[in-house]
Amino acid sequence: MVGYVMVIYDYDIPEYDIWHMMIDESNQGRGYGSAALERVLDYIKTKPFGLSNRVALTCNQDNSHALNLYKSKGFTETGAVDGDEIELSLMMQ
């Protein structure tokens, strides 16, 4: 297994949340994270659970590789912080 990602829909907000996106360390740097994120965003665009255009995730503030990946796909920091995790979000069309 190269990695995995979980997507949930938070009906209370409403928004899509990307949880636990992880690529095994031995497979990092090969584009798998970028490809996985693109596929997840394509899936979310189909609105499988609700009509929200907001996608949110959290990332360890020291994980510069993941932060750069998310920002390269259009995610921006929201200012919300939970311990060492920062929240990023993306508004999709």
Secondary structure, DSSP 8 states (H G I E B T S, - for coil): --EEEEEEEETTTTEEEEEEEEE-GGGTTSSHHHHHHHHHHHHHHT-SS----EEEEEEETT-HHHHHHHHHTT-EEEEEEETTEEEEEEE--
